[in-house]
Amino acid sequence: MKTYFQKNGPQESFQLFSTEHILTLLVLAVLGLCLFFFREKLQNRKMNRFIRFTLLLILILSEIGYHSWFIYVDSWTPRYSLPLHLSDLSVYLVIVLLLTKNINLFKFLYFAGLGSALQAIVTPDLGRYGFPHFRYFEFFISHGAVVLSCLFMIAAEKYKPTVRSLWMTFLIVNVYGGMLFLINRLLKSNYMYLMKKPGGGASLLDVLGSWPWYILSAEAVTIVFFYLLYLPFWISRKIKNH
């Protein structure tokens, strides 16, 4: 059992689109679809509260586990362990969303949280921590819960993003990135991969050029991805108007 919690144990490195990775993605996809298949039940007050607080508990416990593990292996450091990656910060913001059901926060998180979490689970930066290491489970549980929480707010609360919120989110993310660049310089860190690409060759950034050009390329990719996330709502609106 101790092997699955070690920092430098004999565990297998993470393999992109391995059987375990694909199965994990399928499980999350099925759970997401279930939210929409059973959306009428989710609108029941008691069921709504139960699911919201279940997701809330999962997110809180995953974060406690994450930082506890870093402390356990004597590796917690501001250079690597702060929740400053957009997908990690989204975990905390989603906790607030589940508690408050703030629609403006949802509009931001639909693009920034859901978008970054989806990118993270499809191309994870897990290094040597493949299945069934603790870090593998913690990573997919926390990021998967962010995805499911955003989908839950759509299915149960009927929240919808807007084009305005898409561009506001893009602006906020860029301002945050500018602040984070300074923090990275101060800490000699690489949050949001603004200083260099993640290792392992499993990231979308690997095909976007060298530093700093991949950052500019990522801006264009982000806009396209945000519009793809908005596309289902645009199609739905068009169908209703005809």
N, C-alpha and C positions, 0 to 999 in steps of 0.2 A: 504493500500500500504506500509506503514511504517513497517508493520510486516515482509515483505519479505526482509528487509534490516537490521533488528535488529540482534544484536550479540547473545542475549539470549532471543529470543522470543518464542512463542508457536509452532513454526514450527516443523514438523516431522523430525526425524533423517533420514539420508540417509540409504536406504535399498538396499543391494546388489541384483542385478537382480530382482528388483521390476518391475512392469509394465512400470513405467516411465523410469527406467534405460534401460530396453530392447528396448523400443521405441526409446530412444535417440541413442543407439548403431545402431539400424536399419536405422535411418535417416542418420547417418554418413556413414554407409555402402553403402546406396543408392547413396549418394553424391559422394563417392569414385568411385563407378561403373560408374556413369555418366561421370566422367573425362575420362574414357577409352572408353566409348561408343561414346563420342563426341571429341575424341582426334584430329581428323583431323581439326575440327573447332578451337580447342585450339591452333593449330599451325599457324593459321592466326594471323598476327602481332597485329592487333587492338584487337581481342578477347583475345589473349595471354596477352597483357598489361592490359586489363580490369580485367581479372580474377586475375592476379598477384597483382594488386594494390587493388583489393577488399579484397583479403586474407591479404595483408599487413595492410590495414585499420582496418580489424577485429582484427588482432593481437595487433596492437597499442592501439586501443580503449579498448580491453579487459584488457590489462596490466594497462592502466590508471584507468579503473574501479576497478580493483583488489586492487591497492594501495590506491585509493581514498576511497574505502569501509573500509579498515583497519584504515585509518585516521579518517573517519567518526565515527566509533565505538570506537575510541581511543584505538586501539589495535596494531598499527604498531610498530614493534620492530625488531631489527636485529636478534633476536633469532628465530623468526618464519617467517618473512616477506620478507627476501631477496630471490631473484630468484636463489637459489643455488641447489635446487633439479634438477636433470638432465632434467626432463621434463619441468621445469620452465625455466631453462637456455636455453633450445632448442627453446623456443618462441623467444628469442632475436636473436639467431643465425639464425633462419628461416627468421626473418625480414631482416637480412643481405643477406641471400640466395636469397630472392625474389627481392632484390634491385640489386644484383650483378650477379646472376645466376652462381656463382662460382661452378664449377663441383667438386672440391676437398672438398668444404664445404658440398655439397650435399652428397658425398660419406660417410662423417662422420655422417651427420644428418640422412641418410637413416637408419643406424643401431642405433645410439645413440638417435636421436630425434624421429624417427618413433617408434622405439622399446620401448622407455621409455613412450612416449605418449600413445601408445596402451595399455601398462601395466597399466598406470594411469587411462584410461577411463574404462577399464574392471574391475579393482579393485580399485576404487577411495578411497582416504583417506579424506572423506568429513565430518565425524563425525555427528554432529547434523544438518548439512545443507543439507537437502533433498529437493526434488522438492516441491514447486516452489520457493525456496529461491534464492536470487541474486547469492550467491556463487555457487549454483548448475549450473545455466546457464553460469556464467563466466568461471567456471572450464571446462565444456564440450565444450564451444565455443572456448576457447583458445587452449586446448589440441586437440580438433577436427580439428582446423585450422592448427595445426602443421602436423597432419596426412595428411590432404588434400593437404597441400603445398608440402610435399614430393612426394605424388602421382602425383600431377600436374607436377612436374619437370620430372617425368618419362613419363607421357602421352604426355605432350606438347613439352618438350625439348629432349625427348628420352635419358635421362641420365640413366646410369646403374651403380650399385655398383660392386665392384670386391672382390675377396677373400682377396687380399692384403689390401684393405680398411677395410674389416671386422676385420682383426687382428690389423691393425693400430688403428681402433676405439676402440677395446677392450683394447689396451695398453694405449691410451689416457684417456679412462674412468677410468682405474685403477690408473693412475698418478693423475688424478683429484680427485679420491676418497681418495688417500693418503693425498693430500693437504686439502681436505674437512674434513678429520678426525681431523686434527690439528685445523681447524677453529671451528669445533664442540666443541672441548675441550676448546677453548678460549671463545666461546660465550655461552657454555652450551646448545647448540642447538642439533638438530637431523636431519640435512640435509642428504638426501639420506638414511635415516634410518640406519646410520652407528653405532649409539650408542644404539639404541633399536628399536624394531618393532613398526610399527604404531598401534594405538589402533583401536578397533572395530572388530578385527577378520576377516577382509575381504581381507587380503593381502596374496599374494603367500608366503611371508616370514613366515607366520604362520605355514607352513608345512615343513619348511627347518631347523628346529632345534632351539636351544637356542643361545643367543649371546655368543661368537662371531662366532659360527659354522655356523649360517645361512648366514653369509657373504661369507664364503668359498663355501657353497652350491650354493649361488646365482651366484658365478663366473661360475660354471659349467652350471647352468641354462641359464645364459647370452650367453655363447658360443653356446649352443643348439638353443636358440631363434634367435641369429644372423644368424645361418646357415639356420634356417627355413625361415627367411626373404630373404635370398639369394637364396633359393630353386627355386622360379619361374624363376629366371634368368638362373640358371643352366639348368633347364628343357628346357627353350626356346632355349638356345645355343645348347643343344643336339639334339633338333628337327631340327634346321636349318642345323646341320652338317650331317644329314641323308637324 
